[in-house]
């Protein structure tokens, strides 16, 4: 694995030193304060961050492995779930082969939480968590780089450069995924490059072609590769998306101007908003392993779409956005209306579009599968 030292997750022996570096970074204390002590952070930021930095150093002083860290993070994430959702549920874990590595391919709604919710379901069920494919655009700060790689993330190039450079990056990613799977590690990756901001979940055939690069010359057909790699579709459903107004702005400007130039720091702002914002109910559905004699990557992608979209859980927010009639009520209804009200009027239809498209897309794919 030495050839992947700059992109792989941290090993157990690296954890103590990296943790000391993380808790010494002022960004760590500020991030924790935003979640635990927002009022104190507003009124006394200096003393709040100083106290939290001391507390963090004390909490991590005895952590000596990735598993130790996951136990600590699991407690924190459980608290996050209780504060920002009405409940996290999951289904389909019986489809996983005990003790075997899986390649999880999921829809992509939230930058950080899609994989986090899936891994929490695995961890809570006594299963080993997966490594996480993370775009290099999120590794712009040393603190973020350390935190991602401590949490079993590995770096994936996000395009750019010459065609040769892009191809080399794809081959390296494919080789790394193969090496992780063959070492007994599961891997999570989104079905597409970037979040589905319009609510339409689609698997990029290029993703399947990327996987196959490391098996070139060994697997003559996709069916052969699928016999060697346990590909599991995963569907992650959110009753509310805290980032819907931000996505609506991007959709509106893209429609108006023909494109969108992402400001520096927007991904990190979206990550924080997604983590701390109220999400209503959240469900993670594990589908059956993908098997069969598929002829093309496009055929596999279409199958993944049917399973992933078919297993999404639809909530009253999706029905309301599409049909205009559903009883939202309570905290969910208030949060949904608040998200619409904070948007400029011209953005609001794009907020509704994100929810409506999920239900519309599911109905269309379900009807097509039954035809």
N, C-alpha and C positions, 0 to 999 in steps of 0.2 A: 504493500500500500504506500510505499515511500514516494512514488511518483505523484501521489495525490495529497501530499502533506499540506499544500496551500489551500485546498478546497474541502477536505474531509472534516467531519466532526472531531471535536477534541477527545482524546483518550483519557482513561481514568487517571493515569499518572500526571496528566497535564491540568487536571481540574483544580487542585488547590492554588497553583500559581495564577491561573486565569481568573479564578474567583476573587483573589486578592486584588487583581488589576481591575476587575469589574466594579467591585464595591468602592474602590478608591476613585472611580470616575464620578464627578458631580452629577452626570446625567442619570446615574443609577438612583441616587437618592431623590432627585427631582421626579423621576418616573414613579417611584414607590409612593412619594408624597402625594402625587396627583390622584392616586387611587385610595390610599389609606387616610390621608390628612389634607384634603383639598382646602379646607378652611384655614388651617394653620399655615399652609403654603402661601395662601393669598396675603395673610396678615403678618406673618413673620417668616419669610422664606429662608433667611440665613440660618436662624437657629433650628428651624424645622429640618432643613437638609443636613445640617451638622449632626443633629441628634439621630436622624435616620441612618446616616453613613456609619455612625458608631454602632447602631443596632444591627445593621446589615453585616458589618464585619464580625460582630459577635455571633450572629446566627449561622454564618457560613464557615466559621473557624474549624469545625470538625468534619466538614464535608470532604470526602477524599475520593469520590467516584461519581460517575454519571448517574448511577442508580441512587446514590445518596442525594444528589441534587434533585432528581425527579421526585423523590419522596417529599422534599421540601417544597418544590414547585407545585406538586400535586395538592398540598394543603392550600397554598395560595390560590391555585386555579379553582379549587372547590369553592373558596370564598368568592372568587370572581363570578362563578356561575350563579351562586346564590344571590349576588347583588345585581347582576346585569341580565339575568334571564328569569323566566318563570319555570324553568326546568330543562335539563338536558336529558334526552332519552336516546337509546340506540337499539338497533335490531340487526339480525343476520349474522351475528358472530359465530353461529354454529357452522357457517359456510367455510370458515377458516380451518386449515389443516393444523392441528396442534403441533407446536414446535417447529413448523416449517416457515421459511421466509416467503413473503408475498410482495407483489408489486401492486400497490394501491393507486388507482387512477380515479381522481374525483373531480367533480365540478369545482369551480373557483369563484367564490363569492366574497371572501374576506382575506386580506393579505396574510394575516397571522393566524386567525382562529380556525380556518378550515382544517388544517393539519392538527392544530392544538386540540380541538374537540374530538377528532378521530383518535388521537393518541391517548386522550384522557379516557375515552371509552375502552380502549385496549388495556390501559394501565389499571383502570378500576375493575376490569374483569380478570385480572391476574395474568395478562399476556404482555409480552415484551413490546415496547413501543417501536415505531418505525423511524428510520432516518427520513429527513425532510429535504426535498429539493427546493432551494431558495434562490430566486433570481439575484444576480450580482448587483442589481440596482439598490438592493436593501442592505448592502454591505459597505455603505459609503462612510460610516463612522467606525472607529475602533471599538467603541462600546457595543454597537449593533452587531459587528462582526463576531465579537467574543460571545455575546448573548445567544446569537443564532447557532453558533457552532457548539456551544455548551449544551444547547437543547437539541442536539443531534441533527442540526442542519448542515447541508453541504452546498457549495456554491455552484450555480449553473449560469453560464454566460447568457446574456440577453441580447445577442446580435451585435451589430456594429462591426466596423472594420471591413477588410476585403472578404471576398467569397472564400478564399483559402483559409483565412483566420476563422471565419464562422464555421466552416466544415471541421476544422481542427478542434474547435471548441465542442462541437456536437459529438465528435468521435471520443473525445476525452470524457465527456459526460456519460456517454454510453458505456465506455469501459469501466468507469467508476461504478455505475449502477450494477453492472454485471459482477464486478469484484465484491460489492456489498452483498448482493444476493447469494453469491457462492460462498461467502463467509458466514451465511446464516442470518443476515440482517434484512429485515423488510424495508421497503422504500416507499414513500409517498411522493406523488407528483401530480400537479394539476393537469387537467385534460387539455389545457390551452395555455398559451403565453399571455399572461395578464388576466385580470378578472373579467367575468362576463357582465359588463356594466349595464347592458340592456336587458338582462334577465334571460337571455337565450343561451342555453348551455350547449356547446358543440365541442367535440373532440377533434383536435387538429390531426389529420392523417400524418403530418410531418413528425408528430410525437412518436407514432408507431415506427416510422422509418428510422428515427433516432435510436430507439431501443435496439433495432436489428443491426445497427452498425457494428456492435461489438461481437455479434454472432455470425457475421458475414463469413461464408465459406463452410460453416458448420450446420446451419439450418437451411435446407433447400426451400422450405415453404413456411408460411406463417403458422400453419398447423403444427409443424415440427417445433417451432419456437414456443408456441403456447403449451406444448407438452412439457417443456423444460422450465418455463416460468409461470408461476401461479399469479395470473393477472386478476385482480379483484376490483370491480367497479364500486365506487363509494359515492353516495349521494348525501350532501349536507344541506339541510333545510333550515332557514331562518324565518321566523314569523315577522320580524322587523330587521331592517338593515340600517344601522346607525349612519352608514356612509351614503345612504340613498340621495340626500341633497347634494353632496359633493359629486356623485356620479351623474346626477341630473344636470348639474352645471356643465360638466364635460360633454354630455350628450347634446345639450342645447347649443353650446358653442361650436361643436363639431358640425351639427346640422346647419348652423347659421354661416359659419366661416369655411366649411369644407375641411377642417382639420383642427387639431388641438395641440398646443405646445404645453407640456406639463411643467409647471413651475418647480424649481428646485425645492426639495423638502416636502413635496405634496404626498409622496408615498408614506413617509414617516408620520405625517399628520393624519393620513387616513388610517394607518395602523393603530395609532393611539386612540382615535375616535372609534374605530371598530372594537377595540378591546374594552374601553371604558363605557361605551354607549349601551343603552338598553336594547336587547334583542328579542324580547318575548320568548316564545318556545323555540328550542333548537333540537333537531333530530339528526342522527347519523345512521344511515342505512348501508349495511355491507351487502353487496350483491353476490350472486354465485360466480364461481370461477369461470373465466372466459375460455371456452374450448370449442373446437370445430375446425373444419377445413375451409378457412377463409381464403379467398384468392388474392385479395389486395388489402393494403392498409386502409383504404377507404371503406372496405367492407367491415373490418374490425372496428373502425371509428364509428360507423353507423350503428353497429351492435352496442358499443359502449354508450352511445347517445340514448338508445332506446331503454337500456337498463338504468343508467344514471338518472335520466329525466323521469322515467317511469316510477322510480323509487323515491322521488322527491315527495315530501309531505307538504300538502297545500293547506294553508291557513285562511281564516276569514279575511285577512289583509289582501290575499291574492284574489279572492272572490270579489271583494269590494272594488278593487282596482279594475277588474275586468268587466264586472256586471253592474257595479254601482249600488249593489244591495247586499249587505252582510252586517251582522251585529258585531261590531268590533268591541265596544264597551270597555270599561275599566282602564287599567294602566296602558294596555296595548292601544286602545282607541285614542287615548289622550296623546300618546307618543306619536302615533301615526298622523293625527291632525296637526300636532306641533311641527312635525317634519315638513308638512305641506305649507304651513303658515310662515316658516322661516325662509322659504324659497321665494324669489321673485316670481310674480304670476306666470311669466313665460317659461319658467323651469318646472312648474308643477305637473304638467302633463308627462314630463319625463320621469318624475318620481313614480307616478302611477304606472307608467309603461314598464318599469323594472319589475313590479309585482305582477302586472297583468300578463306580461310575456311568459312568465314561468308557468302559469296555468294554461295559457293558450298553447304554448309549446308542448306541454304534457298531453293535452287533449289531442293535438295534431299527431304526435308520434304514436300515441295509444291507438288512435283510429287507423293509422297507417299499418301498424302491426297486426291489427285485427282484419284488415282488408284482404 
